[in-house]
């Protein structure tokens, strides 16, 4: 696969839609955070260093895979709060408040 300006624009547009994720393209095979990224593949890294990478052959698949991901602290807060919509209790990444308490 050749990588051109249209690919870069699509990559940057996807990164803009994925809050907290950085999207990259691997020109040659590489390793990052213990995950092998084949040449010509896209990969996304979440801002938490302990969150595993997401690797895909194209941006559509990468967006789908990232969309399926739930950052660990969000799933823990959902369980603790007992709410399916725990996202509304997060005021900044990693900063939570309980209903009825000031943020």
N, CA, C and O of each residue as an XYZ file, in Angstrom:
412
protein
N       0.839     -1.183      0.000
C       0.000      0.000      0.000
C       0.879      1.240      0.000
O       1.865      1.323      0.732
N       0.511      2.182     -0.818
C       1.207      3.465     -0.797
C       0.409      4.432      0.072
O      -0.821      4.390      0.103
N       1.103      5.269      0.750
C       0.504      6.220      1.679
C       0.625      7.599      1.061
O       1.729      8.026      0.724
N      -0.495      8.312      0.902
C      -0.457      9.635      0.274
C      -1.175     10.668      1.150
O      -1.563     10.378      2.282
N      -1.342     11.877      0.606
C      -1.949     12.960      1.379
C      -3.404     12.670      1.734
O      -3.869     13.072      2.801
N      -4.124     11.982      0.860
C      -5.511     11.630      1.180
C      -5.572     10.681      2.377
O      -6.451     10.795      3.231
N      -4.622      9.745      2.426
C      -4.555      8.833      3.570
C      -4.260      9.599      4.854
O      -4.846      9.321      5.900
N      -3.357     10.558      4.769
C      -3.017     11.361      5.939
C      -4.220     12.170      6.404
O      -4.489     12.246      7.603
N      -4.945     12.774      5.469
C      -6.142     13.546      5.837
C      -7.177     12.644      6.517
O      -7.763     13.027      7.529
N      -7.400     11.460      5.969
C      -8.351     10.519      6.563
C      -7.886     10.081      7.946
O      -8.695      9.952      8.865
N      -6.591      9.854      8.093
C      -6.025      9.466      9.397
C      -6.241     10.572     10.418
O      -6.659     10.296     11.543
N      -5.967     11.811     10.050
C      -6.135     12.932     10.978
C      -7.606     13.178     11.308
O      -7.935     13.544     12.437
N      -8.486     12.980     10.335
C      -9.921     13.132     10.586
C     -10.400     12.075     11.579
O     -11.186     12.371     12.479
N      -9.922     10.843     11.412
C     -10.285      9.781     12.351
C      -9.764     10.101     13.744
O     -10.484      9.925     14.727
N      -8.540     10.564     13.842
C      -7.967     10.905     15.148
C      -8.802     11.992     15.825
O      -8.967     11.982     17.045
N      -9.326     12.924     15.035
C     -10.175     13.971     15.591
C     -11.481     13.434     16.156
O     -12.046     14.023     17.078
N     -11.967     12.318     15.610
C     -13.215     11.713     16.086
C     -13.008     10.785     17.276
O     -13.966     10.452     17.973
N     -11.782     10.368     17.515
C     -11.501      9.405     18.581
C     -10.817     10.105     19.752
O      -9.591     10.204     19.798
N     -11.604     10.579     20.676
C     -11.062     11.322     21.817
C     -10.113     10.455     22.630
O     -10.464      9.346     23.033
N      -8.910     10.963     22.870
C      -7.927     10.261     23.689
C      -7.061      9.275     22.926
O      -6.139      8.697     23.503
N      -7.334      9.066     21.638
C      -6.570      8.107     20.833
C      -5.698      8.847     19.838
O      -6.104      9.868     19.284
N      -4.492      8.327     19.611
C      -3.610      8.821     18.558
C      -3.539      7.738     17.495
O      -3.371      6.560     17.808
N      -3.668      8.146     16.219
C      -3.698      7.196     15.112
C      -2.412      7.335     14.308
O      -1.992      8.446     13.986
N      -1.792      6.210     13.987
C      -0.531      6.187     13.250
C      -0.626      5.204     12.083
O      -1.525      4.364     12.033
N       0.308      5.324     11.156
C       0.444      4.378     10.052
C       1.876      3.858     10.065
O       2.821      4.641     10.166
N       2.039      2.554      9.964
C       3.372      1.939     10.009
C       3.886      1.720      8.593
O       3.329      0.912      7.850
N       4.929      2.423      8.220
C       5.535      2.248      6.898
C       6.249      0.904      6.804
O       6.296      0.291      5.738
N       6.799      0.455      7.913
C       7.451     -0.853      7.975
C       7.084     -1.521      9.291
O       6.624     -0.856     10.219
N       7.280     -2.811      9.373
C       6.932     -3.564     10.576
C       7.609     -2.953     11.800
O       8.778     -2.570     11.760
N       6.843     -2.871     12.890
C       7.379     -2.291     14.117
C       6.683     -2.889     15.327
O       5.657     -3.559     15.206
N       7.254     -2.640     16.482
C       6.668     -3.055     17.754
C       6.390     -1.807     18.576
O       7.209     -0.888     18.616
N       5.238     -1.775     19.229
C       4.913     -0.666     20.120
C       4.078     -1.208     21.273
O       3.102     -1.923     21.049
N       4.448     -0.878     22.486
C       3.760     -1.343     23.690
C       3.581     -2.859     23.682
O       2.565     -3.375     24.148
N       4.560     -3.555     23.156
C       4.529     -5.012     23.152
C       3.639     -5.634     22.085
O       3.391     -6.839     22.111
N       3.158     -4.824     21.147
C       2.282     -5.307     20.082
C       2.983     -5.128     18.750
O       3.555     -4.071     18.482
N       2.940     -6.167     17.906
C       3.530     -6.073     16.570
C       2.550     -5.379     15.637
O       1.374     -5.736     15.572
N       3.051     -4.383     14.918
C       2.255     -3.671     13.919
C       2.863     -3.987     12.555
O       3.976     -3.552     12.261
N       2.139     -4.745     11.711
C       2.682     -5.093     10.395
C       2.846     -3.864      9.505
O       2.161     -2.860      9.696
N       3.741     -3.943      8.549
C       3.947     -2.844      7.593
C       2.647     -2.570      6.852
O       1.922     -3.492      6.480
N       2.363     -1.288      6.643
C       1.172     -0.890      5.904
C      -0.108     -0.900      6.710
O      -1.184     -0.695      6.150
N      -0.023     -1.133      8.015
C      -1.210     -1.164      8.871
C      -1.311      0.116      9.694
O      -0.317      0.797      9.946
N      -2.526      0.418     10.100
C      -2.771      1.539     11.006
C      -2.829      0.997     12.427
O      -3.168     -0.164     12.654
N      -2.489      1.865     13.379
C      -2.596      1.493     14.775
C      -2.977      2.718     15.582
O      -2.633      3.848     15.234
N      -3.695      2.470     16.669
C      -4.143      3.558     17.529
C      -3.683      3.280     18.951
O      -3.756      2.150     19.433
N      -3.215      4.314     19.607
C      -2.760      4.216     20.996
C      -3.594      5.159     21.849
O      -3.747      6.336     21.523
N      -4.136      4.629     22.950
C      -4.906      5.452     23.881
C      -3.932      6.198     24.786
O      -2.802      5.748     24.975
N      -4.345      7.320     25.344
C      -3.425      8.143     26.127
C      -2.970      7.451     27.402
O      -1.923      7.815     27.938
N      -3.710      6.467     27.915
C      -3.216      5.676     29.048
C      -2.193      4.682     28.528
O      -2.496      3.906     27.622
N      -1.016      4.691     29.069
C       0.067      3.838     28.581
C      -0.250      2.355     28.765
O       0.271      1.525     28.020
N      -1.093      2.003     29.743
C      -1.384      0.591     29.982
C      -2.519      0.053     29.104
O      -2.810     -1.143     29.150
N      -3.151      0.892     28.323
C      -4.210      0.443     27.413
C      -3.565     -0.172     26.166
O      -2.733      0.478     25.533
N      -3.924     -1.397     25.799
C      -3.320     -2.045     24.627
C      -3.622     -1.298     23.332
O      -4.636     -0.610     23.217
N      -2.730     -1.446     22.367
C      -2.927     -0.834     21.058
C      -4.055     -1.521     20.308
O      -4.431     -2.654     20.608
N      -4.584     -0.802     19.325
C      -5.541     -1.368     18.386
C      -4.866     -1.311     17.020
O      -4.381     -0.254     16.616
N      -4.828     -2.442     16.301
C      -4.155     -2.533     15.003
C      -5.159     -3.005     13.969
O      -5.931     -3.929     14.228
N      -5.155     -2.367     12.775
C      -6.064     -2.768     11.697
C      -5.437     -2.447     10.349
O      -4.546     -1.604     10.245
N      -5.914     -3.128      9.329
C      -5.381     -2.933      7.976
C      -5.873     -1.652      7.342
O      -5.204     -1.114      6.460
N      -7.038     -1.136      7.767
C      -7.552      0.115      7.195
C      -8.220      0.954      8.283
O      -8.456      0.478      9.393
N      -8.515      2.193      7.951
C      -9.057      3.119      8.939
C     -10.489      2.782      9.349
O     -10.883      3.034     10.488
N     -11.257      2.222      8.442
C     -12.641      1.852      8.771
C     -12.645      0.779      9.854
O     -13.375      0.878     10.839
N     -11.822     -0.244      9.659
C     -11.716     -1.319     10.651
C     -11.136     -0.790     11.961
O     -11.576     -1.195     13.037
N     -10.161      0.102     11.886
C      -9.565      0.675     13.095
C     -10.614      1.435     13.893
O     -10.684      1.301     15.115
N     -11.432      2.234     13.209
C     -12.476      2.993     13.904
C     -13.489      2.052     14.564
O     -13.943      2.315     15.678
N     -13.840      0.974     13.893
C     -14.775      0.016     14.455
C     -14.191     -0.642     15.708
O     -14.875     -0.770     16.723
N     -12.936     -1.054     15.631
C     -12.293     -1.707     16.771
C     -12.143     -0.777     17.964
O     -12.362     -1.185     19.105
N     -11.770      0.473     17.706
C     -11.639      1.441     18.804
C     -13.008      1.719     19.407
O     -13.134      1.872     20.622
N     -14.039      1.784     18.562
C     -15.392      2.013     19.056
C     -15.888      0.909     19.978
O     -16.705      1.158     20.864
N     -15.399     -0.306     19.774
C     -15.781     -1.438     20.628
C     -15.049     -1.438     21.959
O     -15.472     -2.099     22.907
N     -13.952     -0.697     22.028
C     -13.116     -0.661     23.221
C     -13.758      0.175     24.307
O     -14.312      1.236     24.021
N     -13.695     -0.269     25.514
C     -14.121      0.525     26.659
C     -12.904      0.698     27.551
O     -12.387     -0.285     28.082
N     -12.437      1.927     27.726
C     -11.295      2.112     28.623
C     -11.589      1.509     29.999
O     -12.709      1.626     30.496
N     -10.610      0.878     30.607
C     -10.833      0.141     31.865
C     -11.506      0.946     32.962
O     -12.402      0.430     33.630
N     -11.102      2.194     33.172
C     -11.680      2.943     34.281
C     -13.146      3.252     34.033
O     -13.914      3.369     34.987
N     -13.555      3.386     32.781
C     -14.950      3.655     32.470
C     -15.808      2.425     32.803
O     -16.902      2.571     33.347
N     -15.331      1.237     32.490
C     -16.102      0.036     32.791
C     -16.179     -0.196     34.300
O     -17.204     -0.660     34.800
N     -15.114      0.118     35.025
C     -15.124     -0.018     36.479
C     -16.114      0.967     37.082
O     -16.873      0.603     37.980
N     -16.120      2.194     36.610
C     -17.049      3.186     37.148
C     -18.497      2.804     36.841
O     -19.380      3.012     37.673
N     -18.747      2.248     35.655
C     -20.106      1.791     35.337
C     -20.561      0.747     36.357
O     -21.696      0.776     36.833
N     -19.657     -0.167     36.680
C     -19.992     -1.222     37.629
C     -20.209     -0.644     39.023
O     -21.165     -1.019     39.701
N     -19.342      0.259     39.461
C     -19.467      0.840     40.795
C     -20.705      1.703     40.930
O     -21.398      1.648     41.947
N     -20.984      2.492     39.919
C     -22.125      3.400     39.986
C     -23.440      2.705     39.664
O     -24.511      3.194     40.023
N     -23.357      1.564     38.986
C     -24.573      0.851     38.634
C     -25.377      1.542     37.550
O     -26.588      1.344     37.442
N     -24.708      2.344     36.753
C     -25.379      3.074     35.682
C     -24.817      2.659     34.339
O     -23.607      2.487     34.192
N     -25.685      2.498     33.365
C     -25.227      2.212     32.008
C     -24.646      3.468     31.374
O     -23.855      3.384     30.434
N     -25.039      4.643     31.890
C     -24.567      5.895     31.303
C     -23.554      6.594     32.208
O     -23.659      7.797     32.448
N     -22.591      5.852     32.702
C     -21.584      6.415     33.604
C     -20.743      7.489     32.930
O     -20.063      8.255     33.614
N     -20.774      7.562     31.586
C     -20.000      8.585     30.882
C     -20.349      9.993     31.368
O     -19.484     10.869     31.387
N     -21.581     10.214     31.754
C     -21.970     11.571     32.152
C     -21.404     11.963     33.509
O     -21.477     13.131     33.893
N     -20.841     11.004     34.243
C     -20.239     11.312     35.530
C     -18.752     11.620     35.434
O     -18.113     11.904     36.447
N     -18.194     11.568     34.228
C     -16.773     11.858     34.047
C     -16.644     13.299     33.588
O     -17.190     13.666     32.548
N     -15.926     14.126     34.350
C     -15.778     15.530     33.974
C     -14.491     15.782     33.207
O     -14.386     16.778     32.491
N     -13.535     14.920     33.339
C     -12.278     14.964     32.594
C     -11.728     13.543     32.638
O     -12.081     12.783     33.540
N     -10.875     13.163     31.692
C     -10.365     11.792     31.720
C      -9.777     11.434     33.085
O      -8.822     12.056     33.549
N     -10.362     10.428     33.710
C      -9.869      9.966     34.995
C     -10.372     10.728     36.201
O      -9.983     10.407     37.324
N     -11.236     11.742     36.011
C     -11.776     12.522     37.132
C     -13.273     12.302     37.189
O     -13.998     12.674     36.266
N     -13.738     11.696     38.275
C     -15.126     11.290     38.401
C     -15.796     12.006     39.560
O     -15.119     12.447     40.489
N     -17.111     12.128     39.518
C     -17.857     12.622     40.664
C     -19.150     11.809     40.773
O     -19.611     11.228     39.791
N     -19.714     11.774     41.951
C     -20.955     11.043     42.186
C     -22.130     12.012     42.102
O     -21.979     13.191     42.425
N     -23.294     11.536     41.675
C     -24.475     12.403     41.630
C     -24.750     12.999     43.003
O     -24.627     12.314     44.018
N     -25.119     14.265     43.033
C     -25.408     14.929     44.285
C     -24.197     15.548     44.961
O     -24.336     16.208     45.991
N     -23.011     15.347     44.401
C     -21.808     15.973     44.954
C     -21.253     16.932     43.915
O     -21.324     16.654     42.718
N     -20.710     18.043     44.348
C     -20.150     18.974     43.349
C     -18.935     18.380     42.665
O     -18.132     17.704     43.308
N     -18.786     18.625     41.361
C     -17.608     18.100     40.648
C     -16.329     18.791     41.037
O     -15.264     18.455     40.521
